[in-house]
């Protein structure tokens, strides 16, 4: 795991300070991603500069130093990530007519020599891993940018004043003297709606994210010809398509028994975990005690002769605490377990650092505990496996059941009647609703963490007017519904959410939701959250459930083997039950959350009030203060719980204030 940055000058000569010092300035911003080593490579004649920061994981010697030049001298590579099957690729190269020799034992060298022999696309198709890279072809003057299949590793690129730049984080690009940094109204609208900015956009005009499963190849001449005017995303080529994998799976489902499916998934996961346990540094795993992380840890321990190091954090509020469940799983499996109970003060101390950590507005509240568990884990190991991806691939989110149930019960009603029902729900006093019939509260409790019935009815009211299942899910995933509190809502740009026919080919509504989450929520929220939190403390994270072979198999699993009796991840549970008794992991699903609702009414109130000040919002020129102030007042009085939409605005305001 590392970080890289680079640029290509689009003018007639190099920048005033020279290429080397400039690219050094870019990579200095990535020291947290690579504290072990750094370097840069420049071609002054072509105006090309590549820089790298290294977190040494495989081959700790200087033979893994980057930027790395191929033995033939044609290619220069900067690489972030891991190629898990690099040993197999190395053996495959040695069995061909390739006549090279190895200078070291790193996966970076294997990737580079494979590209020199097979080409970029074929090498990517053969590689299993998480990665992002930039490759310069000195002979043909071509720049390649590539990213792993599911989007575990980040890669930004864009145009500035006289330069095209690219890198692992926006803060590195912002260090280039040609950086502009103009906020994109369309991207802001996406962020306010979803808590994150979905690919291919970034919060800045003219700066984009490379799509997962794709690479781009552009010539020096093309970059110079397209450096002016309105920048657009690079032309990309997919070497692996999530849509193709998903449709192929549902079109040719697994035909065996549940027992056979369990055995097949167990075998696939074992192999993915085994490959991802290879490291020349200490390794462990996050353990929450839930289905996903417990499965990964169980498969790690089953293939290890020593106790696996596991890590969890706990909080004093029982409705948010999973530490005791993690401890029980760890004791059963025999791991070497470390837990840390954090106080509200510990969590609150992180919040001022969030804009620097996440680099781009990001408002998933679980970013706070994710950073805290990463910080704890890094004290003991350099690599940690996680259980992310299980919900999207195996149907684990409560919203899959909620959206399906609501549409089944209400979708047949005329739209105007559903709008009237929604208005009626919001008109009920919260105090009356929350003292309402116990059975109704119990039913509402099935859809997420225990909470006030009035809050759940407000959410229901926001999604009832939807004209289709797809729109219902879009509203369910949104913070502000259709009326964004922005001066320039720019709502026409909705990325994958507005692409016509995105749900075609899927026969069931839950499959459509899982597919959409795999394309956007997983790479742009979940994986961003984990990558930035972990890399801020120089911790590499690996995600075995996102091995593309596991992903392709998951899409072959019939829906009834994923969701049964209102419960998700049925098949994944069957794998876990081979190693851990059901009673240790079976409980209502909880997110990795913190009590934001109470904190912004209490210890964070002064901080929040300052950021939500009406004059401050108006002077920023981006937000309409009235709807935000209305929700803030209702939240403070307890009339409604608007934590999601308010945290969203607070994170943007905090980010905006912290920008250099």
Secondary structure, DSSP 8 states (H G I E B T S, - for coil): -EEEEEEEE-SSS--TT-HHHHHHHHHHTTGGG-BSEEEEEEETTTTEEEEEEE---S--SGGG-SSEE-TTSSEEEEEEEEETTHHHHHHHHHTTT-----SS--HHHHHHHHHHHH-HHHHHHH--EEEEEEEEETTTTEEEEEE-SS--S--EEEEETTEEEEESSHHHHTTSTT----B-HHHHHHHHHHSS--TTB-SBTTEEE--TTEEEEEEHHHHHHTSSSS-----EEESS-HHHHHHHHHHS---S-HHHHHHHHHHHHHHHHHHHT--SS-EEEE--SSHHHHHHHHHHHHT-SS--EEEEEE-S-GGG--HHHHHHHHHHHT-EEEEEE--HHHHHHHHTTHHHHHSS----TTHHHHHHHHHHHHTT-SEEEE-TTHHHHHT--HHHHHHHHHHHHHTTS-HHHHHHHHHHHHHS-HHHHHTS-HHHHHHHTTSSSS--HHHHHHHHHHHHT-SSHHHHHHHHT-SSTT---BSS--TT--GGGGSTTTTTT--SHHHHHHHHIIIIIIIIIIHHHHHHHHHTTT-EEEEGGG-HHHHHHHHHS-GGGT-BTTBS-HHHHHHHTTTS-GGGT-S----S---HHHHHHTTTHHHHHHHT-HHHHHHHTSB-HHHHHHHHHHHHHTS---HHHHHHHHHHHHHHHH--
